Amino acid sequence: MTDTGPDFSGDKAALVRDSLWHAHRYDAVQDAFQFRHVARDQHRRATFLTDEYLGEAAQVVPVPRVQALAAGAPRAPLHFIFHSAFCASTMLVRALDVPGLAMGLSEPMLCNDMMGWRWRGADRRQVAAVLDVSLALLQRPFGPGEAVVVKPSNIFNPLIQAVMALRPESRALLLYAPLPVFLASVARKGLWCRLWARELLEGQLREGGVDMGFGPADFFRQSDLQVAAVGWLVQHRQFGQIARALGPERVATLDSETLTAAKPDHLKALARHFGLGLTPALEQAMLANPALTSHSKFGQAFSAEDRAAEQDFARRAYGDEIDKVHVWALEVARVNGIALDLPHPLSL
């Protein structure tokens, strides 16, 4: 699929002020942002804001960072859904896409670029400066009175504290799947997902966040699901630290099973937590969003019964492995003082 958006041949400052020109990538060598045109219906169709889902861009317009900052683009209220994977985060951010209420941005590549640049050894103060401009570009309003809700990829999680410090007016939801559900998802999704779990842990090791008494060689002796469990525990410990540090005014926590058992109630609660202007008409539109009843990745109808069937399949196929790793991970959590219940659950 090719993006056939409008050609650009005009004022770059005007482009920066137009939220339909999406700040897609950051080029650290040129210190410039790469913009591509993404209409609102394209946002709605794209599972993630990646080239795979957006298609080939008809035109990419580079804008130097200093020029992007000088453009003076307007800023909408900006809030975040941070997650630890396989927890209905894509469904949730898509459900908030309601004209007049909010625009949801699902896993922008720009966030991944910030993390990748940091991993390549960039100075952390410079990363913070570019991150500040990146957030300003993501929070350009899509419509009058609308907020912007960003759901980064979970590889971005090491930057959560920096984001919340740079945007003290922003609020966040920390969303996670309970550990057995997470392990079942990794097992069910097969080889690519088991490799993903190892890549996740690789990034966490690079960040120095895996302080659980394991030596470097230990991870070679652990099964795929043990590695996945360690990655989950690292994220869960971080979520607990963030929630305790920032408090319930700024951070709420929620697990996927609680969310999916009562989607409308939790969606309304999240809108309140983010301070969105939820009128009766906008609430009705939000609760009628097809994202609530369709598969977040593939688009077909997807019910609570379908989700339960997926989990039942994983339990039948991999239950013994999941149970053994779950018991092992609980002991790792106990020894390292990692609480499985996070503070500040989202209030209904």
C-alpha positions as a Markdown table, in Angstrom:
| # | Residue | x | y | z |
|---|---|---|---|---|
| 1 | Met | 0.0 | 0.0 | 0.0 |
| 2 | Thr | 1.3 | 3.5 | -0.9 |
| 3 | Asp | 0.3 | 6.7 | 0.9 |
| 4 | Thr | -1.0 | 9.1 | -1.7 |
| 5 | Gly | -1.2 | 12.1 | 0.5 |
| 6 | Pro | -0.8 | 15.6 | -0.8 |
| 7 | Asp | 2.6 | 16.7 | -2.2 |
| 8 | Phe | 4.4 | 19.3 | -0.2 |
| 9 | Ser | 6.2 | 22.2 | -1.9 |
| 10 | Gly | 5.5 | 25.1 | 0.5 |
| 11 | Asp | 6.3 | 26.6 | 3.9 |
| 12 | Lys | 7.9 | 24.1 | 6.3 |
| 13 | Ala | 6.7 | 26.0 | 9.3 |
| 14 | Ala | 3.1 | 25.6 | 8.1 |
| 15 | Leu | 3.7 | 21.9 | 7.6 |
| 16 | Val | 5.0 | 21.6 | 11.2 |
| 17 | Arg | 1.9 | 23.3 | 12.5 |
| 18 | Asp | -0.4 | 20.8 | 10.6 |
| 19 | Ser | -0.9 | 17.7 | 12.7 |
| 20 | Leu | -1.8 | 15.7 | 9.6 |
| 21 | Trp | 1.9 | 15.9 | 8.7 |
| 22 | His | 3.0 | 13.3 | 11.1 |
| 23 | Ala | 6.4 | 13.5 | 12.7 |
| 24 | His | 7.4 | 10.0 | 11.7 |
| 25 | Arg | 11.1 | 9.6 | 12.3 |
| 26 | Tyr | 14.1 | 11.4 | 13.8 |
| 27 | Asp | 17.4 | 11.4 | 12.0 |
| 28 | Ala | 20.1 | 12.0 | 14.6 |
| 29 | Val | 22.8 | 12.4 | 11.9 |
| 30 | Gln | 21.0 | 15.4 | 10.3 |
| 31 | Asp | 19.3 | 16.4 | 13.6 |
| 32 | Ala | 16.0 | 16.6 | 11.7 |
| 33 | Phe | 12.5 | 15.2 | 11.9 |
| 34 | Gln | 11.0 | 13.3 | 8.9 |
| 35 | Phe | 7.4 | 14.2 | 8.3 |
| 36 | Arg | 4.9 | 12.2 | 6.2 |
| 37 | His | 1.2 | 13.0 | 5.6 |
| 38 | Val | -1.1 | 10.7 | 7.6 |
| 39 | Ala | -4.8 | 11.5 | 7.4 |
| 40 | Arg | -7.0 | 10.7 | 10.4 |
| 41 | Asp | -8.6 | 7.7 | 8.7 |
| 42 | Gln | -5.1 | 6.3 | 8.1 |
| 43 | His | -4.4 | 6.6 | 11.8 |
| 44 | Arg | -7.6 | 4.7 | 12.4 |
| 45 | Arg | -6.7 | 1.9 | 10.0 |
| 46 | Ala | -3.1 | 1.5 | 11.1 |
| 47 | Thr | -2.5 | -0.9 | 14.0 |
| 48 | Phe | 0.8 | 0.9 | 14.6 |
| 49 | Leu | 2.4 | 4.0 | 13.2 |
| 50 | Thr | 5.0 | 2.1 | 11.3 |
| 51 | Asp | 5.8 | 1.8 | 7.6 |
| 52 | Glu | 4.5 | -1.7 | 7.6 |
| 53 | Tyr | 1.0 | -0.5 | 8.5 |
| 54 | Leu | 1.1 | 3.0 | 7.0 |
| 55 | Gly | 2.5 | 1.8 | 3.7 |
| 56 | Glu | 5.1 | 3.5 | 1.5 |
| 57 | Ala | 5.1 | 7.3 | 1.9 |
| 58 | Ala | 4.5 | 9.3 | -1.3 |
| 59 | Gln | 6.7 | 12.0 | 0.2 |
| 60 | Val | 8.9 | 12.4 | 3.2 |
| 61 | Val | 9.7 | 16.0 | 4.2 |
| 62 | Pro | 12.8 | 16.5 | 6.4 |
| 63 | Val | 12.7 | 19.5 | 8.8 |
| 64 | Pro | 15.7 | 20.4 | 11.0 |
| 65 | Arg | 15.0 | 20.3 | 14.7 |
| 66 | Val | 15.6 | 24.0 | 15.3 |
| 67 | Gln | 13.2 | 24.8 | 12.5 |
| 68 | Ala | 10.6 | 22.4 | 13.8 |
| 69 | Leu | 10.9 | 24.0 | 17.2 |
| 70 | Ala | 10.7 | 27.6 | 15.8 |
| 71 | Ala | 7.5 | 26.8 | 13.9 |
| 72 | Gly | 5.5 | 27.3 | 17.2 |
| 73 | Ala | 3.0 | 24.5 | 16.6 |
| 74 | Pro | 0.0 | 24.5 | 18.9 |
| 75 | Arg | -0.1 | 21.9 | 21.7 |
| 76 | Ala | -3.0 | 19.8 | 22.9 |
| 77 | Pro | -3.2 | 18.2 | 26.3 |
| 78 | Leu | -1.0 | 15.1 | 26.2 |
| 79 | His | -1.5 | 11.9 | 28.0 |
| 80 | Phe | 0.0 | 8.4 | 27.8 |
| 81 | Ile | -0.8 | 4.7 | 27.9 |
| 82 | Phe | 2.4 | 2.9 | 28.8 |
| 83 | His | 2.2 | -0.9 | 28.7 |
| 84 | Ser | 4.2 | -4.1 | 29.1 |
| 85 | Ala | 2.7 | -5.9 | 26.0 |
| 86 | Phe | -0.2 | -8.2 | 25.3 |
| 87 | Cys | -2.6 | -6.3 | 27.5 |
| 88 | Ala | -5.2 | -4.7 | 25.1 |
| 89 | Ser | -3.3 | -1.4 | 24.9 |
| 90 | Thr | -3.9 | -1.1 | 21.2 |
| 91 | Met | -7.6 | -1.6 | 21.6 |
| 92 | Leu | -7.7 | 1.0 | 24.4 |
| 93 | Val | -5.8 | 3.8 | 22.5 |
| 94 | Arg | -7.9 | 3.2 | 19.4 |
| 95 | Ala | -11.1 | 3.4 | 21.4 |
| 96 | Leu | -10.1 | 6.9 | 22.5 |
| 97 | Asp | -10.0 | 8.1 | 18.8 |
| 98 | Val | -13.2 | 10.2 | 18.9 |
| 99 | Pro | -13.4 | 13.5 | 17.0 |
| 100 | Gly | -14.0 | 16.3 | 19.5 |
| 101 | Leu | -12.6 | 14.2 | 22.4 |
| 102 | Ala | -9.1 | 12.8 | 21.7 |
| 103 | Met | -6.8 | 11.4 | 19.2 |
| 104 | Gly | -4.9 | 8.2 | 19.9 |
| 105 | Leu | -1.4 | 7.6 | 18.5 |
| 106 | Ser | -0.4 | 3.9 | 18.5 |
| 107 | Glu | 3.3 | 3.2 | 18.8 |
| 108 | Pro | 4.8 | 6.1 | 16.8 |
| 109 | Met | 8.2 | 5.2 | 15.3 |
| 110 | Leu | 9.5 | 8.5 | 16.6 |
| 111 | Cys | 9.4 | 7.1 | 20.1 |
| 112 | Asn | 11.3 | 4.0 | 19.0 |
| 113 | Asp | 13.9 | 6.3 | 17.4 |
| 114 | Met | 14.5 | 8.1 | 20.7 |
| 115 | Met | 15.2 | 4.7 | 22.4 |
| 116 | Gly | 17.4 | 3.4 | 19.6 |
| 117 | Trp | 19.4 | 6.6 | 19.6 |
| 118 | Arg | 20.0 | 6.3 | 23.3 |
| 119 | Trp | 21.1 | 2.7 | 22.9 |
| 120 | Arg | 23.6 | 3.7 | 20.3 |
| 121 | Gly | 25.3 | 5.9 | 22.9 |
| 122 | Ala | 23.8 | 9.3 | 22.5 |
| 123 | Asp | 24.4 | 11.8 | 25.3 |
| 124 | Arg | 21.3 | 11.5 | 27.6 |
| 125 | Arg | 21.0 | 15.3 | 28.0 |
| 126 | Gln | 20.8 | 15.6 | 24.2 |
| 127 | Val | 18.3 | 12.8 | 24.1 |
| 128 | Ala | 16.2 | 14.7 | 26.6 |
| 129 | Ala | 16.3 | 17.8 | 24.5 |
| 130 | Val | 15.2 | 16.0 | 21.3 |
| 131 | Leu | 12.6 | 14.1 | 23.3 |
| 132 | Asp | 11.1 | 17.4 | 24.4 |
| 133 | Val | 10.7 | 18.5 | 20.8 |
| 134 | Ser | 9.4 | 15.1 | 19.8 |
| 135 | Leu | 6.7 | 15.3 | 22.4 |
| 136 | Ala | 5.7 | 18.7 | 21.2 |
| 137 | Leu | 5.3 | 17.4 | 17.7 |
| 138 | Leu | 3.2 | 14.5 | 18.8 |
| 139 | Gln | 0.9 | 16.7 | 20.9 |
| 140 | Arg | -0.2 | 18.9 | 18.0 |
| 141 | Pro | -4.1 | 18.9 | 18.2 |
| 142 | Phe | -6.1 | 17.1 | 15.6 |
| 143 | Gly | -9.3 | 19.0 | 16.3 |
| 144 | Pro | -10.6 | 21.8 | 18.6 |
| 145 | Gly | -10.8 | 20.8 | 22.2 |
| 146 | Glu | -9.1 | 17.4 | 21.6 |
| 147 | Ala | -6.4 | 15.9 | 23.7 |
| 148 | Val | -3.7 | 13.5 | 22.3 |
| 149 | Val | -3.1 | 10.1 | 23.9 |
| 150 | Val | 0.1 | 8.4 | 22.9 |
| 151 | Lys | 0.7 | 4.7 | 23.4 |
| 152 | Pro | 4.4 | 4.1 | 22.8 |
| 153 | Ser | 5.9 | 0.6 | 22.2 |
| 154 | Asn | 7.0 | -1.0 | 25.4 |
| 155 | Ile | 10.6 | -0.7 | 24.4 |
| 156 | Phe | 10.2 | 3.0 | 25.2 |
| 157 | Asn | 9.4 | 2.3 | 28.9 |
| 158 | Pro | 12.9 | 3.2 | 30.1 |
| 159 | Leu | 12.1 | 6.8 | 29.1 |
| 160 | Ile | 8.8 | 7.0 | 31.0 |
| 161 | Gln | 10.3 | 9.0 | 33.9 |
| 162 | Ala | 11.9 | 11.5 | 31.5 |
| 163 | Val | 8.6 | 11.9 | 29.6 |
| 164 | Met | 6.6 | 12.5 | 32.8 |
| 165 | Ala | 9.2 | 15.0 | 34.0 |
| 166 | Leu | 9.2 | 16.9 | 30.7 |
| 167 | Arg | 5.4 | 17.0 | 30.7 |
| 168 | Pro | 4.3 | 17.6 | 34.4 |
| 169 | Glu | 0.8 | 18.3 | 33.3 |
| 170 | Ser | 0.5 | 14.9 | 31.6 |
| 171 | Arg | -1.2 | 11.8 | 33.1 |
| 172 | Ala | -0.5 | 8.2 | 32.4 |
| 173 | Leu | -2.1 | 4.8 | 32.5 |
| 174 | Leu | 0.3 | 1.9 | 33.3 |
| 175 | Leu | -1.3 | -1.1 | 31.7 |
| 176 | Tyr | -0.2 | -4.7 | 32.0 |
| 177 | Ala | -1.3 | -8.3 | 31.6 |
| 178 | Pro | -1.1 | -10.5 | 34.7 |
| 179 | Leu | 2.0 | -12.7 | 34.6 |
| 180 | Pro | 0.3 | -16.0 | 33.7 |
| 181 | Val | -1.6 | -14.3 | 30.8 |
| 182 | Phe | 1.6 | -12.7 | 29.6 |
| 183 | Leu | 3.4 | -16.0 | 29.6 |
| 184 | Ala | 0.5 | -17.7 | 27.8 |
| 185 | Ser | 0.6 | -15.0 | 25.1 |
| 186 | Val | 4.3 | -15.5 | 24.5 |
| 187 | Ala | 3.9 | -19.2 | 24.3 |
| 188 | Arg | 0.9 | -19.1 | 22.0 |
| 189 | Lys | 2.4 | -16.6 | 19.6 |
| 190 | Gly | 5.2 | -18.9 | 18.8 |
| 191 | Leu | 8.9 | -18.6 | 17.8 |
| 192 | Trp | 8.8 | -14.9 | 16.8 |
| 193 | Cys | 7.4 | -13.9 | 20.2 |
| 194 | Arg | 9.9 | -16.0 | 22.1 |
| 195 | Leu | 12.6 | -14.2 | 20.2 |
| 196 | Trp | 10.9 | -10.9 | 21.0 |
| 197 | Ala | 11.0 | -11.7 | 24.7 |
| 198 | Arg | 14.8 | -12.2 | 24.4 |
| 199 | Glu | 15.2 | -8.9 | 22.5 |
| 200 | Leu | 13.2 | -7.2 | 25.2 |
| 201 | Leu | 15.5 | -8.5 | 27.9 |
| 202 | Glu | 18.5 | -7.6 | 25.8 |
| 203 | Gly | 17.3 | -3.9 | 25.9 |
| 204 | Gln | 16.6 | -4.1 | 29.6 |
| 205 | Leu | 20.1 | -5.4 | 30.2 |
| 206 | Arg | 21.5 | -2.6 | 28.1 |
| 207 | Glu | 19.6 | -0.1 | 30.4 |
| 208 | Gly | 21.0 | -1.8 | 33.5 |
| 209 | Gly | 17.5 | -2.5 | 34.8 |
| 210 | Val | 17.8 | -6.3 | 35.4 |
| 211 | Asp | 19.1 | -6.3 | 39.0 |
| 212 | Met | 17.7 | -9.6 | 40.2 |
| 213 | Gly | 20.8 | -11.6 | 41.2 |
| 214 | Phe | 21.4 | -13.3 | 37.8 |
| 215 | Gly | 24.8 | -13.4 | 36.1 |
| 216 | Pro | 25.2 | -12.9 | 32.4 |
| 217 | Ala | 25.5 | -16.6 | 31.7 |
| 218 | Asp | 22.3 | -17.4 | 33.7 |
| 219 | Phe | 20.1 | -16.2 | 30.9 |
| 220 | Phe | 21.6 | -18.7 | 28.4 |
| 221 | Arg | 20.4 | -21.5 | 30.8 |
| 222 | Gln | 16.9 | -20.1 | 31.1 |
| 223 | Ser | 14.0 | -21.2 | 28.9 |
| 224 | Asp | 12.2 | -18.8 | 26.6 |
| 225 | Leu | 9.4 | -18.3 | 29.1 |
| 226 | Gln | 11.8 | -17.8 | 32.0 |
| 227 | Val | 13.4 | -15.0 | 30.0 |
| 228 | Ala | 9.9 | -13.6 | 29.2 |
| 229 | Ala | 9.1 | -13.7 | 32.9 |
| 230 | Val | 12.2 | -11.8 | 33.8 |
| 231 | Gly | 11.3 | -9.1 | 31.3 |
| 232 | Trp | 7.8 | -8.9 | 32.7 |
| 233 | Leu | 9.2 | -8.5 | 36.2 |
| 234 | Val | 11.6 | -5.8 | 35.2 |
| 235 | Gln | 8.7 | -3.8 | 33.7 |
| 236 | His | 6.4 | -4.5 | 36.6 |
| 237 | Arg | 9.0 | -3.3 | 39.1 |
| 238 | Gln | 9.4 | -0.1 | 37.1 |
| 239 | Phe | 5.7 | 0.5 | 36.9 |
| 240 | Gly | 5.4 | 0.1 | 40.7 |
| 241 | Gln | 8.3 | 2.6 | 41.2 |
| 242 | Ile | 6.7 | 5.1 | 38.8 |
| 243 | Ala | 3.2 | 4.9 | 40.3 |
| 244 | Arg | 4.5 | 5.3 | 43.9 |
| 245 | Ala | 6.8 | 8.3 | 42.9 |
| 246 | Leu | 4.1 | 10.2 | 40.9 |
| 247 | Gly | 1.0 | 9.3 | 42.9 |
| 248 | Pro | -2.6 | 8.7 | 41.9 |
| 249 | Glu | -3.2 | 12.2 | 40.5 |
| 250 | Arg | -0.8 | 11.5 | 37.6 |
| 251 | Val | -0.7 | 7.8 | 37.3 |
| 252 | Ala | -3.3 | 5.0 | 37.3 |
| 253 | Thr | -2.7 | 1.3 | 36.9 |
| 254 | Leu | -4.8 | -1.4 | 35.3 |
| 255 | Asp | -4.5 | -5.0 | 34.2 |
| 256 | Ser | -5.8 | -6.4 | 31.0 |
| 257 | Glu | -8.2 | -8.9 | 32.5 |
| 258 | Thr | -9.9 | -6.3 | 34.7 |
| 259 | Leu | -10.1 | -4.0 | 31.6 |
| 260 | Thr | -11.6 | -6.6 | 29.3 |
| 261 | Ala | -14.2 | -7.7 | 31.8 |
| 262 | Ala | -15.8 | -4.3 | 31.8 |
| 263 | Lys | -14.5 | -2.3 | 28.8 |
| 264 | Pro | -17.1 | 0.6 | 28.8 |
| 265 | Asp | -16.6 | 1.3 | 32.5 |
| 266 | His | -12.9 | 1.4 | 32.4 |
| 267 | Leu | -12.8 | 3.4 | 29.2 |
| 268 | Lys | -15.0 | 6.1 | 30.9 |
| 269 | Ala | -12.8 | 5.9 | 33.9 |
| 270 | Leu | -9.7 | 6.4 | 31.8 |
| 271 | Ala | -11.3 | 9.4 | 30.1 |
| 272 | Arg | -11.9 | 10.9 | 33.5 |
| 273 | His | -8.3 | 10.2 | 34.6 |
| 274 | Phe | -7.0 | 12.0 | 31.5 |
| 275 | Gly | -9.4 | 14.9 | 32.2 |
| 276 | Leu | -11.1 | 14.6 | 28.8 |
| 277 | Gly | -14.2 | 16.6 | 28.2 |
| 278 | Leu | -16.6 | 13.7 | 28.1 |
| 279 | Thr | -20.1 | 15.0 | 27.2 |
| 280 | Pro | -23.0 | 12.6 | 26.9 |
| 281 | Ala | -22.7 | 12.7 | 23.1 |
| 282 | Leu | -19.0 | 12.1 | 23.1 |
| 283 | Glu | -19.4 | 9.3 | 25.6 |
| 284 | Gln | -21.9 | 7.6 | 23.4 |
| 285 | Ala | -19.5 | 7.9 | 20.4 |
| 286 | Met | -16.6 | 6.6 | 22.4 |
| 287 | Leu | -18.6 | 3.5 | 23.6 |
| 288 | Ala | -19.7 | 2.9 | 20.0 |
| 289 | Asn | -16.2 | 2.8 | 18.7 |
| 290 | Pro | -15.6 | -0.4 | 16.7 |
| 291 | Ala | -12.2 | -0.9 | 18.4 |
| 292 | Leu | -14.1 | -2.2 | 21.4 |
| 293 | Thr | -15.5 | -5.2 | 19.5 |
| 294 | Ser | -12.8 | -5.9 | 17.0 |
| 295 | His | -9.4 | -7.6 | 17.0 |
| 296 | Ser | -6.8 | -4.8 | 17.6 |
| 297 | Lys | -4.3 | -6.4 | 15.2 |
| 298 | Phe | -6.4 | -7.9 | 12.5 |
| 299 | Gly | -9.7 | -6.0 | 12.5 |
| 300 | Gln | -12.2 | -8.9 | 12.6 |
| 301 | Ala | -14.9 | -9.1 | 15.2 |
| 302 | Phe | -13.4 | -10.2 | 18.5 |
| 303 | Ser | -15.4 | -10.8 | 21.7 |
| 304 | Ala | -14.5 | -11.7 | 25.3 |
| 305 | Glu | -15.3 | -15.3 | 24.4 |
| 306 | Asp | -12.8 | -15.2 | 21.6 |
| 307 | Arg | -10.1 | -13.9 | 23.9 |
| 308 | Ala | -11.0 | -16.6 | 26.5 |
| 309 | Ala | -10.7 | -19.2 | 23.7 |
| 310 | Glu | -7.2 | -18.0 | 22.8 |
| 311 | Gln | -6.1 | -18.2 | 26.4 |
| 312 | Asp | -7.7 | -21.7 | 26.8 |
| 313 | Phe | -5.8 | -22.9 | 23.8 |
| 314 | Ala | -2.5 | -21.7 | 25.3 |
| 315 | Arg | -3.3 | -23.3 | 28.6 |
| 316 | Arg | -4.0 | -26.6 | 26.9 |
| 317 | Ala | -0.9 | -26.5 | 24.7 |
| 318 | Tyr | 1.6 | -25.0 | 27.1 |
| 319 | Gly | 0.0 | -25.2 | 30.5 |
| 320 | Asp | 2.7 | -27.3 | 32.2 |
| 321 | Glu | 5.5 | -24.9 | 31.0 |
| 322 | Ile | 3.5 | -21.9 | 32.0 |
| 323 | Asp | 2.7 | -23.2 | 35.5 |
| 324 | Lys | 6.3 | -24.1 | 36.2 |
| 325 | Val | 7.7 | -20.8 | 35.0 |
| 326 | His | 5.0 | -18.9 | 36.9 |
| 327 | Val | 6.0 | -20.6 | 40.2 |
| 328 | Trp | 9.6 | -19.8 | 39.5 |
| 329 | Ala | 8.9 | -16.2 | 38.7 |
| 330 | Leu | 6.8 | -15.7 | 41.8 |
| 331 | Glu | 9.9 | -16.8 | 43.8 |
| 332 | Val | 12.1 | -14.4 | 41.9 |
| 333 | Ala | 9.7 | -11.6 | 42.6 |
| 334 | Arg | 9.6 | -12.5 | 46.4 |
| 335 | Val | 13.3 | -12.6 | 46.7 |
| 336 | Asn | 13.7 | -9.3 | 44.9 |
| 337 | Gly | 10.8 | -7.6 | 46.7 |
| 338 | Ile | 8.7 | -7.0 | 43.5 |
| 339 | Ala | 5.0 | -6.6 | 44.4 |
| 340 | Leu | 2.6 | -8.1 | 41.9 |
| 341 | Asp | -0.2 | -5.7 | 42.9 |
| 342 | Leu | 0.5 | -2.2 | 41.6 |
| 343 | Pro | -0.6 | 0.9 | 43.5 |
| 344 | His | -3.3 | 3.3 | 42.3 |
| 345 | Pro | -5.6 | 1.1 | 40.3 |
| 346 | Leu | -7.8 | 3.0 | 37.9 |
| 347 | Ser | -10.9 | 4.1 | 39.9 |
| 348 | Leu | -14.3 | 3.4 | 38.3 |
